[in-house]
Amino acid sequence: MRPVVTAVSPRRKWLFRFLAVFAVPVLTLGALELLLRLLGFGFDPHFFKQASGGGKDGYVANTDFGLRFFPRSQVRIPDMAVMPAAKAPDTVRIFIFGESAALGDPRPNYGAGCYLEVLLRERFPQAKFEIVNTSVTAINSHVILPIAQECSRYAGDVWLIYMGNNEMVGPFGAATVFGARAPPLWLVRAQLQLRQLRLGQLLWAATQKLHKADADAAGWHGMEMFVRNPVAPDDAHKQTVYRNFQQNLDEIVKTGLASGARIILSTVLVNLKDCPPFGAISNAELSPTNRAAFVKLSQDGAAAQEQGRLAEARTAFQEAAEILPRSAEAHFQLATCLLRLTNATAALPHFLQAVDDDTLPFRADSRINDIIRTMARRSPGESLSLCDAAETLAATNSDGIPGEELFYEHVHLNPNGNYALALAWARLVEKQLSPALKRGARPSWASQAESEQWLGLTDWNRVSILEDILRRIQRPPFNGQSRNAQQLARLRSEIAQLQQGLTSDTAAQAQQVYLRALDRAPGNFRLHQNYAEFLEARQEWKPVIAEREKVCELLPYFYFPYYALGLDLKDAGALAEARAALLKAALLSPFQGDVRLELGIVCGRQGDWEQARRELEAARRFSPEDPQPLLYLGEVLWKLQRRAEAITVLREAIRLAPSDWQPHYRLASDLAHEGQFPAAAAEYQEALRLNPSSVKTKLGLTAVLLSLGRQLDALQQIDEALKLEPTNQAALEFRGKLRGL
């Protein structure tokens, strides 16, 4: 008997095909996504995460947020933004969106947002203001859009948007080092949507591993990373960036308005007058005749300007700019000449052109600001206001051209600039306040000096900030600018003048500034940080540690306060307590190379060499281009009798930091112990070339020279050491022995 065969209907056939082609793969991928989440793989892609502390629920910035946009070794971490879960009655919640300039780099505690909070609080004592600064270093509109979309759920009353400096260099920019250069917006959005999923994160992690060998993509090196990614003024990628910026800005504005927030859209102020271009197009494409003429005119103009023959210099630079019209440097030099000739009106267009044609575009150019202004004009009304900071703040200078009066370097505002920007914002925020909130308002805004009293900004903090800026502008791309030597000299002079005033009397006055501010706002973690910085400069370790512990108490969910506490405990010699604080920091943020480095150093000082090795190896993995973990790891490996590895590690440290004398010194010491005296002498000599005033290096070289039988050379080193330190006991004993030979 034949089996009965049931015919499959066409409908079922299509159903089976659909399941085979679509449903099964979707279900499989869904199951894999669920499995990855259950296994704890990946990261939370949201900007905020819930946190509890001190009996209060709230939201804090998620330190993993940037992993959606940056490789782990280069990820930027949000500032310690804290927001209560529920907005208190009669509170004005203000979100600030932007990059490092909006954040307040190099010290967010003195950024425009902090000045704004003081200005509003002082002017409207009956109202409550909550400033939530979501700005992050190195981000751009592609990153700010999802932050804004998330913030739309948190009852913001006012949105302040100050962005545009990083459109070319940030993620998906024309000069970026973080991935694809200026892809179309649909592709950007698709990638970012995918990276919200654990599956997408797995794929991206695999892609990063495939490119791990690319040393240029490893580690964070600030603006130096972009030096090899110049963008010609007419590069087509720039047009894509402008279109993407316009669409992102449009969506941010629409998202804010739909949330019920009032929006203040700000143009971006950049240093035009005192920041030469970071890069200029090559003259190689000119004909030999024009190239020679351009070079000669540029040289003649520079010589004439230096000698004060400004009219001649102007003519030379004008002709050079005509030969190579997109040369940012030629336009900057011409503008400088015109300004020195008191023709600011003629100078301004050339300063702007120098920014527009800069081949290392770290500053918002005129096109970016035009897009911002157009957006504000296109959506007029009470809910959207334009703060034309680029024009308003420029007008505060006598020549109408922004420069060092407002900036530390290219885009980061100094206290003068941050106060001026905050005041421009505050005046527009005032227009958004209800009459009830403005009731009892004081007649005028707090002055800059008054604001800085409440921020806890004294000359002790100013010195620390300027020292950070000094270190910054000694590195690329700043050290390649045409005025770098003058900028360094000015900064050193300013620091020296401030340091002369740091006496015991001024310290007592400064301390009263911090204590008065803290008495009024004891829960302000930024004030405790500022006071701690002052106490660190005074090396008053007991009160420093008390202030750091207070910050940890106020911000128990962030790693950085525990890290800072660990550093101060280490400097105070409290190694066990330092280790505990650093372990807490590592628990809160396991992938921070700087935390692991300090843990390794502390464990080494405690003699726990094996744990020190593990921590330094971790620091090496998390910060692969940082030579410091290798420097200390070499010492630890030597202590563990792993001498060949120690020497290899120190050679790698030298490769990463060839201009640092310390790895040369440590390698020389190790080679000397191994009896490799000629090689040790070469390393000591290189260390001395890099740091001629190091007495301990001279003493080490002396011992090696004696082992090589070079007594006269050894005696010369001892004599030089004693010129540097006449009472150095080891050097005196060496000389006594050498004289007796």
C-alpha positions in Angstrom: 0.0 0.0 0.0 1.5 3.3 -1.0 2.0 6.0 1.6 -0.3 9.0 1.4 1.6 12.1 0.3 0.1 15.3 1.4 0.8 18.2 -1.0 2.2 21.3 0.5 0.2 24.4 -0.4 2.0 27.3 -2.1 1.2 29.5 1.0 3.1 27.1 3.3 6.0 26.8 0.9 6.4 30.6 1.1 6.0 30.5 4.9 8.9 27.9 5.1 11.0 30.0 2.8 10.4 33.1 4.9 11.3 31.2 8.1 14.4 29.8 6.5 15.6 33.2 5.0 14.4 35.7 7.6 12.9 34.4 10.8 15.5 31.7 11.7 18.5 34.1 11.2 16.7 36.8 13.2 15.9 34.4 16.0 19.5 33.1 16.0 20.9 36.6 16.2 18.4 37.5 18.9 19.5 34.5 20.9 23.1 35.4 20.4 22.5 39.0 21.5 20.7 37.7 24.7 23.5 35.3 25.4 26.1 38.1 25.1 24.1 40.2 27.5 23.7 37.3 30.0 27.5 36.7 29.8 28.1 40.4 30.6 29.9 41.1 27.3 30.0 44.6 26.0 29.1 48.0 27.5 26.2 50.1 28.3 25.9 52.6 25.4 23.8 55.2 27.3 25.3 58.5 28.4 23.6 58.4 31.9 23.4 55.6 34.3 21.5 55.3 37.5 23.3 55.7 40.8 22.6 56.0 44.4 24.5 57.8 47.1 23.9 59.6 50.4 20.3 58.3 50.4 19.5 60.0 47.1 18.8 58.5 43.7 20.2 60.2 40.6 21.9 59.8 37.2 25.6 60.1 36.6 27.7 60.1 33.5 28.5 56.7 32.2 32.3 56.2 31.8 31.7 53.6 29.1 29.6 55.8 26.9 32.5 56.8 24.6 33.2 53.2 23.7 30.5 53.5 21.1 32.6 56.1 19.2 36.2 55.6 20.2 38.6 52.6 20.5 39.1 51.6 24.1 42.6 52.8 24.2 41.5 56.3 23.0 38.1 56.6 24.7 37.2 59.9 26.2 35.4 59.9 29.6 32.6 62.4 30.4 33.2 64.8 33.3 31.6 63.9 36.6 28.1 65.1 35.7 25.5 64.3 38.4 21.8 64.9 38.0 19.1 64.2 40.6 16.5 61.6 39.4 13.7 64.0 40.1 13.9 67.7 39.3 13.1 69.7 42.4 10.2 72.2 42.2 11.1 75.7 41.0 14.4 74.4 39.6 15.7 75.4 36.2 17.6 72.5 34.7 20.1 73.6 32.1 21.9 71.1 29.8 25.1 72.2 28.1 26.1 70.3 25.0 29.6 70.6 23.4 33.2 69.5 23.4 36.3 70.4 25.4 35.8 74.1 25.1 32.3 73.9 26.4 33.5 71.6 29.2 36.1 74.1 30.3 39.4 72.3 29.4 41.9 72.2 30.9 40.0 72.6 34.2 36.2 72.0 33.9 35.9 73.4 37.5 36.5 76.8 36.0 34.6 76.3 32.7 31.9 78.6 31.4 29.2 76.3 32.8 30.6 76.9 36.3 30.7 80.6 35.8 27.1 80.5 34.5 25.9 78.7 37.6 27.5 81.4 39.9 26.1 84.2 37.7 22.5 82.9 37.8 22.6 82.0 41.5 23.9 85.4 42.5 21.5 87.3 40.2 18.4 85.3 41.1 18.8 84.1 44.7 15.2 83.0 45.0 15.5 80.5 42.1 17.3 77.2 41.9 19.6 76.3 39.0 20.9 72.9 38.0 23.7 72.9 35.4 24.3 69.6 33.8 27.3 69.8 31.5 27.3 66.8 29.1 30.4 68.1 27.1 33.2 65.6 26.5 36.7 66.1 25.0 37.2 65.1 21.3 33.5 64.5 20.5 31.5 66.2 17.8 27.9 66.4 16.6 27.7 62.7 15.8 28.3 62.0 19.5 26.3 65.0 20.8 23.1 64.0 19.0 22.6 60.8 20.9 23.4 62.6 24.2 20.8 65.2 23.3 18.2 62.5 22.4 18.8 60.9 25.8 18.6 64.3 27.7 15.3 65.0 26.1 13.8 62.5 28.6 15.1 64.4 31.6 13.0 67.6 31.8 15.5 70.1 30.7 14.3 73.7 30.7 17.2 75.2 28.7 19.6 73.6 26.3 22.9 75.5 25.6 24.6 74.2 22.5 28.3 75.3 22.0 29.8 72.9 19.5 31.8 72.9 16.2 35.5 72.7 17.0 35.8 69.0 16.4 33.7 68.4 13.4 36.8 67.7 11.2 38.9 65.8 13.7 36.3 64.0 15.9 34.6 60.7 15.0 33.7 60.4 11.3 35.4 63.7 10.6 37.6 64.5 7.5 40.8 64.4 9.6 39.8 61.8 12.2 42.0 59.1 13.6 39.1 57.2 15.1 37.8 55.4 12.1 36.3 56.1 8.6 36.9 59.6 7.3 33.7 61.6 6.5 31.4 58.7 5.5 27.8 59.6 4.5 25.4 60.3 7.3 23.3 57.2 6.7 26.4 55.0 7.2 27.4 56.8 10.3 23.9 56.3 11.8 23.9 52.6 10.8 27.2 52.0 12.5 26.2 53.8 15.7 22.9 51.9 15.8 24.7 48.6 15.4 27.1 49.5 18.2 24.3 49.8 20.6 23.8 46.1 20.3 26.2 43.6 22.0 26.5 41.9 18.6 27.6 45.1 17.0 30.1 45.7 19.9 31.5 42.2 19.3 32.0 42.9 15.6 33.6 46.3 16.3 35.9 44.8 18.9 37.0 42.1 16.4 37.7 44.9 13.8 39.8 46.8 16.3 41.8 43.7 17.0 42.6 43.2 13.4 44.0 46.8 13.3 45.8 46.4 16.6 49.2 46.4 14.9 48.6 50.0 13.7 50.7 51.9 16.4 49.2 55.2 15.3 45.8 54.1 16.4 46.9 53.0 19.9 46.7 55.1 23.0 45.6 58.7 23.5 48.1 61.4 22.5 45.8 64.4 22.3 46.1 66.7 19.2 49.4 65.1 18.3 47.5 62.1 16.9 46.1 64.2 14.0 49.4 65.6 12.7 49.6 62.9 10.0 46.0 63.5 8.8 46.1 66.9 7.1 43.1 68.0 5.1 43.5 70.3 2.1 41.3 73.4 2.1 39.3 72.1 -0.9 39.1 68.5 0.1 35.7 67.1 -0.8 35.5 65.3 2.6 35.0 68.7 4.2 31.8 69.3 2.3 30.4 66.0 3.6 31.4 67.1 7.2 29.5 70.4 6.8 26.4 68.5 5.5 26.5 66.0 8.4 27.0 68.8 10.9 24.0 70.7 9.5 21.7 67.6 9.7 22.9 66.6 13.2 22.4 70.2 14.5 19.0 70.3 12.9 18.0 67.1 14.7 19.5 68.2 18.0 17.4 71.4 17.8 14.2 69.6 16.8 14.8 67.1 19.6 15.2 69.9 22.2 12.2 71.8 21.0 10.0 68.7 21.0 11.1 68.0 24.6 9.8 71.5 25.7 13.2 73.0 26.3 14.2 76.5 25.3 17.3 76.4 23.2 20.3 78.8 23.1 22.3 78.1 20.0 25.8 79.5 20.3 28.4 80.2 17.6 31.9 79.1 18.5 34.7 81.5 19.4 38.2 80.6 18.3 41.6 82.3 18.8 42.2 84.2 15.5 44.9 86.7 16.5 47.4 84.7 18.5 47.0 81.2 17.1 48.9 80.7 13.9 47.7 77.8 11.6 48.6 74.3 12.6 49.2 73.3 9.0 49.4 74.9 5.6 49.2 73.5 2.1 52.4 72.7 0.4 53.8 75.0 -2.3 55.1 71.9 -4.2 52.3 72.1 -6.8 53.4 75.6 -7.9 55.6 76.0 -10.9 59.3 76.3 -10.0 59.2 80.0 -10.7 56.2 80.7 -8.6 57.5 78.4 -5.8 60.7 80.3 -5.6 58.9 83.6 -5.6 56.5 82.4 -2.9 59.3 81.3 -0.6 61.3 84.5 -1.1 58.3 86.7 -0.5 57.5 84.8 2.7 61.0 85.1 3.9 61.3 88.8 3.0 57.9 89.4 4.7 59.0 87.7 7.9 62.3 89.6 8.0 60.7 92.9 7.4 58.0 92.3 10.0 60.7 91.3 12.6 62.6 94.5 11.9 59.5 96.7 12.1 59.2 97.5 8.4 55.5 96.7 8.4 54.5 98.3 5.1 57.1 96.2 3.3 56.1 93.1 5.2 52.4 93.7 4.3 53.3 94.0 0.6 55.4 90.8 0.6 52.8 88.8 2.4 50.0 90.2 0.1 52.0 89.1 -3.0 52.7 85.7 -1.4 49.0 85.2 -0.7 48.2 86.0 -4.3 50.6 83.4 -5.6 49.2 80.7 -3.2 45.7 81.9 -2.3 44.8 79.0 0.0 48.0 79.3 2.1 46.8 79.6 5.7 50.2 80.8 6.9 50.4 83.6 4.3 47.0 84.9 5.3 47.8 84.7 9.0 51.1 86.7 8.5 49.4 89.2 6.3 46.6 89.7 8.9 49.2 90.1 11.6 50.9 92.8 9.6 47.7 94.6 8.9 46.7 94.5 12.6 50.1 95.9 13.6 49.4 98.7 11.1 46.2 99.3 13.1 44.0 98.2 10.2 41.9 95.6 12.1 39.0 95.9 9.6 41.3 94.7 6.8 43.0 92.1 9.0 39.9 90.2 10.2 39.0 88.5 6.8 42.6 87.2 6.5 42.6 85.9 10.1 39.3 84.1 9.2 40.8 82.8 6.0 43.8 81.4 7.9 41.4 79.3 10.0 39.3 78.2 7.0 42.4 77.0 5.2 44.3 75.4 8.1 45.1 71.9 7.0 45.0 70.7 10.6 41.4 71.9 11.4 41.2 72.0 15.2 39.1 75.2 15.2 35.5 75.8 14.1 35.8 77.7 10.8 33.5 80.3 9.3 31.4 77.7 7.5 30.6 76.0 10.8 29.5 79.3 12.4 27.5 80.2 9.3 25.6 76.9 9.6 24.8 77.7 13.2 23.6 81.3 12.4 21.5 80.0 9.5 19.9 77.4 11.8 19.0 80.0 14.3 17.5 82.4 11.7 15.5 79.5 10.1 13.7 78.7 13.4 13.1 82.1 15.0 10.9 82.4 18.0 11.0 82.5 21.8 12.0 78.9 22.1 15.2 79.3 20.1 17.8 82.1 20.6 21.1 82.8 18.9 24.1 83.6 21.1 26.6 84.9 18.6 29.6 84.4 20.9 32.0 84.7 18.0 31.0 88.3 17.5 29.9 89.2 21.1 33.1 88.1 22.8 35.3 89.5 19.9 33.8 92.9 20.6 35.2 92.8 24.1 38.7 93.3 22.6 39.7 96.7 21.6 40.5 95.6 18.0 37.5 93.3 17.7 39.7 90.3 17.0 39.8 87.5 19.7 43.2 86.5 20.9 45.2 85.6 24.0 43.1 88.0 26.1 40.4 85.3 26.0 42.3 82.0 25.2 44.9 79.7 26.6 45.7 78.4 23.1 43.6 77.7 20.1 40.0 77.2 21.4 40.1 76.7 25.1 39.1 79.8 27.0 40.9 81.3 30.0 39.0 82.7 33.0 38.4 86.0 31.1 37.0 84.1 28.1 34.9 81.7 30.2 33.4 84.5 32.3 32.6 86.5 29.1 31.0 83.5 27.5 29.0 82.6 30.6 27.7 86.2 30.9 26.5 86.1 27.2 24.7 82.8 28.0 23.3 84.1 31.3 21.7 87.1 29.6 19.8 84.8 27.3 18.9 82.4 30.0 17.4 85.4 31.9 15.0 85.9 29.0 13.7 82.4 29.4 12.9 82.7 33.1 9.3 83.2 34.3 8.5 86.4 36.2 8.1 84.4 39.4 11.7 83.2 39.2 13.0 86.6 38.5 11.2 88.1 41.5 13.8 89.5 43.9 16.5 89.6 41.3 19.6 91.6 42.1 20.2 94.7 39.8 23.4 93.5 38.2 25.5 90.4 37.4 28.3 89.3 39.6 31.7 90.6 38.4 34.4 88.2 37.2 36.3 88.7 40.5 33.3 88.0 42.6 32.5 84.9 40.5 36.0 83.6 40.9 35.8 84.0 44.7 32.8 81.7 44.7 34.4 79.3 42.3 37.5 79.0 44.5 39.9 80.3 41.8 43.1 81.7 43.2 46.6 82.2 41.8 47.6 78.8 43.2 45.1 77.2 40.8 46.2 79.5 38.0 49.8 78.4 38.3 48.8 74.8 38.1 46.6 75.4 35.0 49.3 77.4 33.2 51.8 74.7 33.9 49.5 72.2 32.2 49.1 74.5 29.2 52.9 75.0 29.1 53.4 71.2 28.8 50.7 71.1 26.2 52.1 73.7 23.8 55.6 72.1 23.9 54.2 69.1 22.1 52.9 68.7 18.5 51.1 70.3 16.8 51.7 73.5 18.9 55.5 73.2 18.7 55.2 73.5 14.9 53.4 76.8 15.0 55.2 79.9 13.8 54.9 81.7 17.1 55.5 78.8 19.5 58.7 80.2 20.9 57.0 83.5 21.8 54.0 81.7 23.3 56.3 79.6 25.5 58.2 82.7 26.6 55.0 84.5 27.5 53.6 81.6 29.5 56.9 81.1 31.4 56.9 84.7 32.2 53.3 84.7 33.4 53.9 81.6 35.6 57.0 83.2 37.1 55.2 86.4 37.9 52.4 84.4 39.6 54.8 82.3 41.6 56.5 85.3 43.0 53.2 86.2 44.7 52.7 82.8 46.2 53.8 83.7 49.7 52.6 82.6 53.1 50.5 85.8 53.4 48.8 85.2 50.1 48.3 81.6 51.0 46.4 82.6 54.1 44.2 84.9 52.0 43.6 82.2 49.4 42.6 79.7 52.1 39.9 82.1 53.2 38.6 82.2 49.7 38.1 78.4 49.6 36.7 78.2 53.1 34.2 81.0 52.5 33.0 79.3 49.3 32.8 75.9 51.0 30.9 77.4 53.9 28.2 78.4 51.5 28.2 75.3 49.3 29.6 72.4 51.4 28.2 69.8 49.0 30.0 71.3 45.9 32.6 68.6 45.0 34.3 71.0 42.6 35.2 73.4 45.5 36.6 70.6 47.5 38.8 69.6 44.4 39.9 73.2 44.0 40.8 73.5 47.6 42.7 70.2 47.5 44.8 71.5 44.6 45.8 74.5 46.6 46.7 72.3 49.6 48.7 70.0 47.3 50.8 72.9 46.2 51.4 73.7 49.8 52.2 70.0 50.6 49.7 70.1 53.5 48.9 66.4 53.2 46.6 65.8 56.1 44.0 68.5 55.0 44.6 67.5 51.3 43.5 63.9 52.1 40.5 65.1 54.1 39.3 67.1 51.0 39.9 64.2 48.7 38.0 61.9 51.0 35.1 64.4 51.0 35.0 64.3 47.2 34.9 60.5 47.3 32.0 60.8 49.7 30.1 63.1 47.4 30.9 61.1 44.3 31.2 57.5 45.3 30.3 56.2 41.9 33.2 57.8 39.9 36.7 56.4 39.8 38.6 59.6 39.5 38.1 60.9 43.1 39.6 57.7 44.5 42.4 57.9 42.0 43.2 61.4 43.1 43.0 60.4 46.7 45.4 57.5 46.0 47.9 59.8 44.5 47.9 62.1 47.5 48.1 59.2 49.9 51.1 57.9 48.0 52.8 61.3 48.1 52.1 61.5 51.8 53.8 58.1 52.3 50.6 56.3 53.3 51.1 53.3 51.0 48.6 50.9 52.4 45.8 53.5 52.3 46.9 54.6 48.8 46.7 51.1 47.6 43.1 50.7 49.0 42.0 53.9 47.3 43.5 52.9 44.0 42.0 49.5 44.2 38.6 51.2 44.6 39.3 53.3 41.6 40.2 50.2 39.6 37.0 48.5 40.7 34.9 51.4 39.5 36.7 51.7 36.2 38.8 48.6 35.4 40.3 49.7 32.1 42.1 52.9 33.3 45.8 52.6 32.5 46.7 55.5 34.8 45.1 53.8 37.8 46.9 50.5 37.1 50.1 52.4 36.7 49.9 54.0 40.1 48.8 50.7 41.6 51.9 49.1 40.2 54.1 51.9 41.6 52.5 51.6 45.1 52.8 47.8 45.1 56.4 48.1 44.1 57.2 50.5 46.9 55.6 48.0 49.3 57.9 45.3 47.9 55.0 43.3 46.4 56.9 42.9 43.2 54.7 40.2 41.7 51.5 42.2 42.2 53.3 45.3 40.9 54.2 43.4 37.7 50.5 42.3 37.2 49.3 45.9 37.6 51.9 47.4 35.3 51.2 44.7 32.7 47.6 45.8 32.9 48.6 49.4 32.5 50.6 48.4 29.5 47.6 46.7 27.9 45.2 49.6 28.5 47.7 52.3 27.5 49.9 50.7 24.9 51.6 53.8 23.7 52.4 55.2 27.2 56.1 54.6 28.1 55.6 55.1 31.9 54.2 51.5 32.6 57.2 50.1 30.7 59.7 52.3 32.6 58.4 51.0 36.0 57.9 47.5 34.7 61.6 47.3 33.8 62.5 48.0 37.4 60.0 45.5 38.7 61.2 42.7 36.3 64.7 43.4 37.4 63.7 42.9 41.1 62.0 39.6 40.1 65.4 38.5 38.5 63.8 38.5 35.0 66.7 40.6 33.8 66.6 39.9 30.0 62.9 40.9 30.0 63.6 44.0 32.0 66.2 45.2 29.4 63.7 44.4 26.5 61.0 46.4 28.2 63.2 49.4 28.8 64.3 49.4 25.1 60.6 49.5 24.2 60.1 52.4 26.6 62.9 54.2 24.7 61.2 53.5 21.4 58.0 55.1 22.6 59.7 58.1 24.3 63.1 58.6 22.7 63.5 62.1 24.2 62.9 61.0 27.8 66.2 60.5 29.7 64.8 58.2 32.4 64.5 54.9 30.4 68.1 55.5 29.1 69.3 56.0 32.6 67.6 52.8 33.9 68.7 50.8 31.0 72.3 52.0 31.5 72.1 50.9 35.1 70.9 47.4 34.2 73.5 47.0 31.5 76.2 48.0 33.9 75.1 45.3 36.4 75.2 42.8 33.5 78.8 43.8 32.8 77.9 45.4 29.4 80.0 48.5 30.1 80.4 49.9 26.6 76.6 49.7 26.0 75.9 51.1 29.5 78.2 54.0 28.8 76.4 54.8 25.6 73.0 54.9 27.4 74.4 57.0 30.2 75.7 59.5 27.7 72.4 59.6 25.8 70.6 60.2 29.2 73.0 63.1 29.8 72.5 64.6 26.4 68.8 64.7 27.2 69.2 65.8 30.8 72.7 67.4 31.2 72.1 68.4 34.9 71.4 64.9 36.2 74.0 64.3 38.9 73.0 60.7 39.5 73.5 60.0 35.8 77.0 61.5 35.9 77.8 59.3 38.9 76.6 56.2 37.1 78.6 57.1 34.0 81.7 57.6 36.3 81.5 54.1 37.6 81.1 52.6 34.1 84.1 54.7 32.8 86.2 53.4 35.6 85.3 49.9 34.7 86.4 50.6 31.2 89.7 52.0 32.5 89.0 55.6 31.4 90.0 57.4 34.6 90.4 60.9 33.1 87.0 60.8 31.5 85.6 59.6 34.9 87.3 62.5 36.7 85.8 64.9 34.3 82.3 63.6 35.0 82.9 63.9 38.8 84.1 67.5 38.4 81.0 68.4 36.4 78.8 66.7 39.0 80.4 68.7 41.8 79.9 72.0 39.9 76.2 71.1 39.9 76.1 69.8 43.6 79.3 70.9 45.4 78.3 69.0 48.6 77.3 65.7 47.0 78.9 63.1 49.3 79.0 60.3 46.7 80.7 62.6 44.2 83.2 63.8 46.8 84.1 60.2 47.7 84.5 59.4 44.1 86.9 62.3 43.5 88.9 61.3 46.6 89.4 57.8 45.2 90.3 59.1 41.7 92.8 61.6 43.0 94.5 58.8 44.9 94.9 56.6 41.8 
